[in-house]
């Protein structure tokens, strides 16, 4: 009995590690694309070693991702799910790149890209954790939906913090704005006629925006109701995630997941 428990534990660790390695690989490539100097409060790989080395480092991590899941998984269905998640991550990144500096984006465009990136990783982690932790099909599907909704809420909160977090974040703020990636607060602002008239002349400068232009955009958003509206959307997806958890038996694990979910959305307060 102890041997079986040890084997399951090793498998879960390998799967959790594979997802984090996939995440890290995507971050390395994100930093190359965004020409980012920092990641998690430290100098990024591309800034320290150059873009060529960073590309190969990210690619190497992708191979480690597949090595881990090949060792941990024998079920074809979950091999396919992992491959599809990687596909969604890359498609989401390409979709985001295709929308750079596009002033006509809307919430649906944003949601499509988020589901292909952050939410796909959260969904895979929650779904695999349940399935390989011997959860039944109903539990696994509830947790898959939980992961997706939590991932969307997480990204929305992250977008808010890009405008409000200042020095509390371990990454440069407003970096996405300077590279033409318009996050949710800005997209909501662009949907309002009075704010759009103020923002478009600044945004049309694209990469020629000055530091003063960027600060002005930030000020326009912070002086409007946009941050509160964005937070309300984060609350909406957080509540969906909590509703997914409510379908499950109340255990120490679900109590912990509920606390984590609520704490996540309150990062903006």
Beta strands, then each sheet from edge to edge (+ up, - down):
strand 1: 38-39
strand 2: 42-43
sheet 1: 1+ 2-
end
